[in-house]
């Protein structure tokens, strides 16, 4: 080696030794599928219908469709921040019985639950327009969109509510059915969903039987499945359990499908094999076990009891329950007594619960996941609103909350009632409850709870509370009265109907001797009220309207609290309100 070459090699070596090591390339942290799901405990926004909202769904064309029990369908467009109202259709004169959205999100169909309405309404989602009305031979019970094997066009598959018959109609091809299939089920079909991967329809009938079939060969097991005999599957699962599915939803890749059912269980099946993959029990007995043994779900006993009543009513008349998958297919989401559960299917564990602090029982959920962030839409039992869960908690720092949007105009009757109430408003700032044990003086808050105060003052001045007993007394918690029947089941407001809640961050159950409205759920205020004796009761906040506080007579409240009670918390010896006097000073 020459001297020049040796010198150059030594120079390069020194240069390389003194040079810093190349920095490792930094990668953005990998986000899990759970990061793309809503995380807020409380809903961020809600919008109104005129009547109770029964269904929500999201299309691939970034539209949100909401339906109510008066037959109205509202179209909403997804925007960078939330949604924007587009159009309202009165699709039917009674509630929506079934609906279906095509896989590409372009077409939408509805039918009515009214036995006299046999029409199917077809909508173009993107142009938000009704494009066809099909009249079936009888009332439909289930709908789905499927691809016709003859010309590969989209057709709507319609199940007959009276007989085990299924018909198909072209979206633009008139009122005559293309096909009439009578050989799949032995009882009327109640659910249908189409899988473009398996190229078949999965359906359920009134007896709980699940079936796989194709439009051109309904008698044979589809060749795309992994089984040849039904005995190799778990398609008898519902029939054996004497339950009926009330929703059927495929995962985005169509490898799984989830069903909610009349027995309050959620079942997840593998689509190709028909085998049961996961099962989640949300029955009343299971909820009792969760309340007792799992701290993640534990609620205040009073709140849990209230929710159990709602749950029992819901099971008697099955609502519009649903279970949906996230975009990855790793998680299944469904509504329960404790809120909306997000379950990891691989680990078989609940990883998140949405809406647990909320007073509503959520139903009919739909999920949207895009670059603007996830939004979960859902309805609520007996609520004329639908709710949106995102990654942002609502802001309660102001004097009120603007998360509940009033996007509906009042009816003529409501407007006239509002005018009358504004011109003939009854109010007061103080009241004295004259009881058989002494007087209780309370200060009222008409500025923060005008409806509750007006109701209380009007009933008091009308003598409504005269002779009414304290029917429920729980030591260390509260004393309750206001029911003329004396058992907690009666009473009505001065308007003869239930009225809305009035929540504000200014008035909370943060001290004893708080005067608050008793209710049976959201917006069910009547005449009953209670006085707390516990130091703080935060679980009552945003569930019961605070409208006053005891100013004098705390010792009387304590005497009532110490009264001997029976197993129903009713005082053995009656303690009554003689009358109530009110003053504006």
Buried (B, 14 or more C-beta within 10 A) or exposed (E): EEEEEEEEEEEEEEEEEEEEEEEEEEEEEEEEBBEBBBBBBBBBBBBBBBEBBBBBBBBEBBBBBBBBBBBBBBBBBBEEEBBEEEBBBEBBEBBBBBBBBBBBBBBBBBBBBBEEBBBBBBBBBBEBEBEBEBEBBBBBBBBBBBBBEEEEEBBBBBBBBEBBBBBBBBBEBEEEBBBEBEEBBEBBBBBBBBBEEBBBBBBBBBBBBBBBBBBEEBEEBBEBBEBEEBEBBBBBBBBEBEBBBBBBBBBEEBBBBBBBBBBBBBBBBBBBBBBBBBEBEBBEEBBEEBBEEEEEBBBEEBBBEBBBEBBEEBBEEBBBBBBBBBBBBBBBBBBBBBBBBBBBBEEEEBEBBBBBBBBBBBBBBBBBBEEBBBBBBBBBBBBBBBBBBBBBEBEBEEEEBEBBEEEBEEEEEEEEEEEEBEEEEBBBBBBBBBBBBEEBBBBBBBEBBBBBBBBBBBBBBEEBBBEBBBBBBBBEBBBBBBBBEBEBEBBBBBBEEBBEBBBBBEBBBEEBBBBBBBBBBBBBBBBBBBBBBBEBBEBBBBBBBBBBBBBEBBEBBBBBBEBEBEEEBBBEEEBBBEBBBBEEE
